[in-house]
Amino acid sequence: MHCINCGNKLIENAKFCNKCGSGVSSVNGAIVGNLPTSAIKRLANFLLDRVLGGIASCFIIVTIWGIISLLSSSGIVSRDNGFIVALQYIIPVLITISLMINPFYYLFFEGIWGRTLGKWITKTKVVDREGNKPKFTQILGRSFARWIPFEYFSFILNNNPVGWHDSLSKTLVVPAEYTPEDVKKINFNEAKKQKTSVVIIVVIVAILFTISVVGILSSIVLASLNSARAKGQDAVIKSSLANIKAQAEIYWDSNSTNGNNGNYFGLCNDTSVYQIKASITKTKEVDIVCNDNVEGYAISAPLSSGGYWCVDNLETGKEIPNQITSQTSCSSSVASSTTSDEIKKNFIKSCVSESTTYAYCSCSVEGLLKKLGTDGFIEMSNQYDKTGVMETEVSDTIASCNYLLK
């Protein structure tokens, strides 16, 4: 037999509880029967399991997101293959997982051991009406019955510490030391005599506490997710700009003809570079600045930290405090020097060589058109005979380029 107030196991024929001092016999001398776990301990179980379950949810979500961010920052996955874009769909899935953890938390612990972590702490356990370990189907029904709206208030409606998830699954929560014989002697009439006002208070406190805990844990998780998302976006920008740098060297080599040095003029308008820039802005608008001239180039994009990531023909990549403007170097002191003479020099290098052909001319036409416009391009072409190049070669080159302009 146990005390109705504190649940302490009583000595046979005891008149007072040796733990709390409460009287344990009625007026006519009959001993009070065994009782299920008190409302206070049920409340303690509820709070402990909610906190521990919330911690488990946060741990799983942060772990999954951390793995995704690690793969992104290491370059194993990128936005180019659609993986980063899929993250916006993964986040709702993670939230759903966190909601599903609560019933599975109870299902796992009570299904195997008959008690959750909270019940271990309060020294209570779940049994069937005969005092034996419940069947798996009973634990399954008990776990998912917790999703019933306002199930928390069922303790008040029943006027005893037995909720809907207990009654529907035909289970009880009793002190851990109860034997099947003790369970059979439980006096539910005595249990119903506990003060309803106390139960109402503890349920309200439990609900308010749960709301506050969920709010705190949610803010922590959201902060972690936002931080991880920002780092993932920065990793995409750094990786994409590194790809542009690799494309720039290919572009340089493609503009090197017949022993002449290559150049970077027109790089920013190159198709491969444009595609990489477009992939960065696929799901989020990003202000990317790209400058080029004959001798160099620079590209920068904003980071979530507030700085800018920049690559040029000299730097593999570094963070700078301000966005580049017109310079072709990640060093702010170096400005763009794409003059008319340099444009002419670039055109001669890429289009006029020992044999003037359609291929040599076409390599720089696109960039020159965008820099000068059609009229400016033709006007500049008419001045090539002043550079010292053989007039016949210049004429052939101009003819080829004029053909492209039609």
N, C-alpha and C positions, 0 to 999 in steps of 0.2 A: 504494500500500500504506500501511497505517496501523498505528500502535502498538497492541498488544493492551491496554495498560494505560490510556493516556490518549486514544487515538483520533487522535493527531497524525499528519498526513500525513508519510510518510517519504521521504527522498531515496533514489533508486534505489541498491541494493546497500549501504544503510546497515547498520551493525552495532549501533548504539545509537540510541535515540530522542534527538533534540536538544532535546526539551522536558522529558521526565522522566528520561532517562538509562537506561531499561530496555533490556536486550538484545533485539534483534529477530530474531535468527537462531537456528535450532535447532543441535543439536550437530553435525549433518552439514553445516551451512552453508546449508540451504535457507531462503529468506526466508519469514517468516510472511505469509499472505495477508491480504486486506482483511477487516474485521470490521464487523458492524452496530454501532449506537450502544451504548456501554457501559451496564451496569446503573446506574452512578452518574448518568449523564446522563438515563436513562429515569426514575430517581427524581426528579431535578430537574424534568423535564418534568411529572411527575405532581403534585408539590407546587405548582409555579407555576400550573398550570392549575386545580388545585382552589381555590387562593386567589383567582385572578382570576375563576373561575366563580362562587365564593361571593359576591364583591363585586358581580358583575353581578346575581345573584339578589336580593341585598339592595336594590340600587338600583331594580330593577324593582318589587319589593314595596312599598318605601317610597314610590316615585313614585305608584303606583296608589292607595295608601292616602291619600297627601297630597292627591291630586285629590278623592277622596271626602270627606275632611274639609273641604277648601276649599269644596266645593259645599254641604256641610251648614252650615258656619259662616256662609256668605253668604246663607243662606236660600233658595237655589235649590231645594234638596231638603230634606225634613223627614221625621220619623217618621210624620207624618200620611198621607203617600202611600205608606208601606210601604217606602221606600228604605232607611232606616236599619235597619229590621228585617232587611232582606235582607243586611246586612253580616255577620251571623253565619254566613251561608252562603257569602259571598264569601271569608272568611278561609281556609277549607279549600281553596278553589280557588287562592288565592295560594300556599299551601304546595305544592300539586301543581305549580303552575307552576315554583316554585323547584327541585323535583326533576327536572322535565323539562328545565330549562335545561342541565344537564350534558351529555347526549347531543347536544342541539342546538348547544351551544357547539362541540363537536368537529366536528359535521356542517357547521356554517357555515364555520369557519376552514379545516379540512382539505379540505372540498369545493371551496373557491375557491382557496386558496393552497397547499394541501398541507402546511400547518404551522399549529399553534396559536400563541398568544402565547408560551407557555412554550418551544415549539420554536424560535421566533424568537430568544429570549434565549440558548438553548443551542446555536444554530446547527445544528439538525437538521431533518429533513424526513421525510415519509411518501412511499414509492414502492411500486410493485408489484414482483413478483419479477424483472422485466426492467429495473428501474431507471427506469421511466417514471411519470408522474403517474397515480395510481389512478383508475379509473372511479368515477362517482358511486355506483353500487351497492356497490362495495367500501367506500367511505367510509361509506355508510349502514350496512352490516353491521358495520363496524369500530366505529362510534359506539355502536350499540345493544348490541353484544356486551359492552360495559363493564357492563351491568346484570346479567350472569351472576353468581350468587352466588360469592364467593371467587375472582373472576377475578384479583384482585391476586396470589394465590398461584401463578398459572399460570407466573410467571417461575421459581419454585423447581422446579415439576414438570418444566418443560422443560429445566432446567439451563442455560439461556442467556437472554440478554435479549430473548426473543420471547414475548409473552403470547398468550392465547387470542384476543384481539381482533385480533392480528397474523396468527396462523395461520389462523383461520377466514375472514378476508377476503383472505388471501394477499397481505399487505402487509408492509413492513419500515419501521423507522425507522433512517435512516442519517445520517451527517454531511452537512450541506447542500451541501458541495462535491463529493460523489460524482456521477459521471456514470453513465449506464447501463452502460458498460464496467466501471467500478469495482464496481458492484453485482453484476455477473455473476461477479466474482472473489472475492466474499465467501467466507471459509473458515469454515463453520459448525462444523467439528470443532474448530478452534482456539477459537471462541467458547465452546464447551461446557466448555473447560478452566478457565474463570474459576471462582474459589472460590465454592461454593454458600453457605458460611457468611456471606460478605459480602452476598450477595443476601438471605438470610434476615433479616439484621440491618436492612438498608435497607428491606425490605418492612414489617417490624414497626414501625420508626420512622415510615414513611410512614402506616401505619394509625393509630398513636397521634397523629401530628401532625394527620391529617385529622379525627379525633374531636375534638381540642381546638379546631381552627379552626371546625368546624361548631358546637360548643358555644358558642364566643364569638360567632360571627355570629348564631346563633339567639337568644341572650340580647339582643343589640343590636336585632334585628328585633322580638322580642316586646316589649321596652321601648318601642320606637317605636310599635308597634301599640296597646299599652295606653294610651300617652299620647294618640295620635290618637283612640282610642275615647272616652277621658274628655273630650277637647275636643269631640267630636261630641255626646256626651250633654249637656254644658253648653250647647252651641249650641241643642240641641232645647229645653232648659228655658227659655233666654232668649227664644227665638222664640215658644214657647207662652205664656209669661207676657205677652209683648207683644200676642199675639192676645187674651188675656183682657182686657187694658187697653182694647183697641179695642171688645170686646164690652161692657165696663162703660159706655162712653159711650153705646152704643146702648141699654143697659138704662136709663140715666139718662133719656134722651130718651123712652123708652117709658113711663116713670112720670111724665112731665110732662103734665098734663091741664088744659085750659081756662085756660091762663095761669099755672098753678101751677108752681113749680120742681119738677124731678125729684128723685129720691133713689136711693141705692145699696142701700137696705135689701132683703135677700133675694138679693143678687147671687150670693153663694157657692153658693146652691142653684139658681141658674138653669140650665136645661137646657144651653144653649150653653157655659157655663163648666164645667159638669160633664163634658161631652164632651171639652173640651180637657184637663182634668185627667186624665181617663181615658186619653187618648192618650199622655200623658207616662209613665204607669205601665204601659203595655201590655206592655213587655218587661222592665222593671226596677222594683222597688218603690221609690217615691220618696215621702218624707214631705212632703206639701204642706200648708201652713197657710193658710187663707183666713178673714179676718174682714171683716164689713161692718156698717155702721149707716146712718142716714139721710144723714149728711153725707160719709161717706168709706168707703174699703175699703183693705185691704192683703193681698197674697198673696206668700208666700215659699216657696222650694224650695232644697234643698241642692245645692251645686256640688262637683265632684270635687276642687277646690282646698282644700276645707275650710270655705269661707265659704258664704253663702246669697245667692241672687239674689232681689230684692224689687221689686215694683211696687205703686204705690198711685195714688190719684186726683191726686197732686201730682207724683210722680216717674215718669219714663219707664222707669226701671229702674236699680238700683245694687246693688253687692255689700255685704252687711252681715256683721258677724262672727258674729252669733247669729240663730237662728230666731226669728221673731216669736211672741208668745204670744197675747195678747188685743187688742193694739193694732190700730188701723186706719190706721196710718202706718208707713212704713219707718223712721221715727225712733223709737227704742226708748222715748223719753220720753213719747210720746203713746199713751195707753191707750184702750181702747174705752169709750164712754160711752153705750151703748145702754140708756137708762133706760126706765121704764114710760111717762113723759110723752112721750119721743121716739117710742116705738112708737105711742102714740095719735095724735101729730102726723102721723106717717107714714101711718097708716091714713086719717086725715081728708083729707090731701092727695091720696092716690091713689084714695080711694073715694067721698068726699063732695064734690060740687061743685055747680054751678048745677042740674044735672039728675043725679039719682042713678040709675045704671043697673047692669045686671048686669056690663057690661064694666069699669066703674070699680072695682067691688068685687073682681072676680076678679083684678085685677092684683097685689094684695098678699096674697091669701088664703093662697097656698102658703107664703110666707115667714112669715106670722104664725102659721100652724098649727105650723110647726116650732119657732118661738120660744116659743110659749105653750101649745101643746096645744089640743085641742078645747074643753075646759071653760074654760080661760083666755081663749080667743078669744071665746066667747059671753059670758062675764062682762064682758069689756072692752067688747064691743059694746053691752051694756045701759047703759053709762055715758056714751054719746056725747051724750045729750041735755043733759049738764052742760057741754058745750063751747061753747054759744052757737049751735050750728047749729040750723036750724029742725027742730022735732020731726018734722014729716011726712017731711022728707028723710032724717032718721036712721032712721025706722021703715022706709022703703022700702029703705034700704041694709042694715039688719039683716035684713030679710026676704030680700033677695037672698043675703046671705052665709050665712044659716041654711039656705037652699035648697042652697047648695054643700056644706054640711057633711053633708048627708044621704047 
